[in-house]
Amino acid sequence: MDRPSTSSQSTLRTVAVVGLGTMGTGIAEILARAGREVIGIDVSEAAARRATASLASATARSVTRELITEQEREGVLARFRTFTDLAAAADADLVIEVVPEDYELKHRLFCELDAIVRPDTILATGTNALSVTRLAAESQRPERVLGLHFFNPAPAMKLVEIVSCVLTAPPAVEAVTELARELGKEPVPVGDRPGFVADGLLFGYLNQAAAMFEAKYASREDIDAAMRLGCGLPMGPLALLDLVGVDTARTVLEAMYASSGDRLHAPAPILGHLAEAGLTGQKSGRGFYTYEAPGSSVIVRDLQTPPDGSLLGAGRPVSSVGVAGSGTMASGIAQVFAQAGYDVVLAARSQEKAEAAKAAIGKSLGRAVSKGRLTEEAAAATLGRIAPAGSLEAFAEVDLAVEAVAEDLVVKQELFAGLDKVCKPGAVLATTTSSLPVIAVARATSRPQDVIGMHFFNPAPAMKLVEVVRTVLTADDVHATVREVCGKVRKHPVDCGDRAGFIVNALLFPYLNNAIKMVEQHYAGIDEIDAAMKLGGGYPMGPFELLDVVGLDVSLAIEKVLHQEFRDPGLAPSPLLEHLVAAGCLGRKTGRGFREYARR
């Protein structure tokens, strides 16, 4: 952590933090470390003692790690004083309230502060769901009221959303923005609407994940694993809901729905049921998951824990695999199987294309060797297990056939009709589609019971996730076979039913679409939104970075499929996305999407 600031020019030297729960304690720590005089206020003496003990413990660890000296630690501790009386805020330049998300509670607090603090003191609310404008309007000096939204854990998370309303004076915003920078944070200016940027996008996604689980579409473990492994997120959505608090999520979503009227923001009923039952997540010891004890993050088995995989039953033997296609995905999948020891037939529309695809695999293996991830012997053995072929006839003896051709239903149906003719009885036929109905592909064969979805993620050699998609006709032993094969090629299988988007795209693309809508509505810019999601949500890429990488045409196609399947108005593709695609601005591959890129 950065050493305390000694040369700050900020006028906000004394800061009162009202509410010493986890967030308030974290904010107090940041301020004290940065050289501010911090007045911690909580009606509970026990909370005040915990906050003091937490700061003492955190600074002791910093001394042990040689991040600060013992003398600096003593200075930090001396700058933090706790009180149970709000009158202690009288000399504060800034007051930050972090009390529970209850409007009446916050309103009463601001009314009391009006009678205590100086006329020029800035009052900041830590709300992420309630109206900053309303709090300001009901204050005696609305021009000095704003929102200051830190993210949990406050000492570690870089993002601070600075929320101004039509009543907020620019000097107050400027002073708080400068303070945020001096604290080592990244301030993002936003307007007053429930959820602001980060939570406005995040909670819609969390809500859809809760609804997906409630509908029994996929298990909680598979939903969480899919989003961690498929999108690189630090936590799965249901585990994150338990961390945030199911009751808190419901409150935020209620406020968002009241503002937007978007059904995607209407809280999933399960959130209300869990909250009413007191199953609010980690803080209560049980939410979507069960924990060792209230406040613990250690998950324990419960009645919803999936059974051991061995209970699935026996699968079919697989020793040889056919991969149809010659693009990046087909080459990557062929490499995955060959590296795991399978004999692979790589079939393309011509022998020349198949040879070129094998050559691409050779280059990929060469890069792995140069980076020390693979020996030259292993790379040579892998490449030796791949036999290129110019037609599907070469699939006559394979045990598993995987298609990875264009995302076009007619093309896939024609290919599966061909597989049906050449593959031996009992061969498992898998499609890698990410958005098309697997059953429509299966019905192109005379053996739909042998057909299953096996959705790899790009780049296939690196990405651990495979969505295993059963149709209503898929045989149990076919399902067991594919899960077993996933284990052998060191992938993590997640089970889901045959509907648009499966798990990952059904949760990811509405989030991306909502980000575009924020730009359309002039609520925030693409840079602010990308920064908010990376710094506040721990996302590896912002939504606009990701859209440009995926391709705006691909993204639009998936959005259209989701909208057509679920018929929810909130899933209708953003007009801005449609306009960019119509203009040929498809992202990195064309040199221009939401941003411009240097052409290769």
Helices and strands as residue ranges (DSSP letters): E 14-18, H 22-33, E 37-41, H 45-64, H 70-78, E 80-83, G 86-91, E 94-97, H 103-114, E 122-125, H 132-137, G 142-144, E 145-150, E 159-163, H 170-182, E 186-190, H 198-214, H 220-231, H 237-244, H 246-260, G 263-265, H 269-276, G 282-284, E 290-291, E 299-300, G 309-312, E 320-324, H 328-339, E 343-347, H 351-370, H 376-384, E 386-389, G 392-395, E 400-403, H 409-422, E 428-431, H 438-442, G 448-450, E 451-456, E 465-470, H 476-488, E 492-497, H 504-520, H 526-537, H 543-550, H 552-566, G 569-571, H 575-582, G 588-590
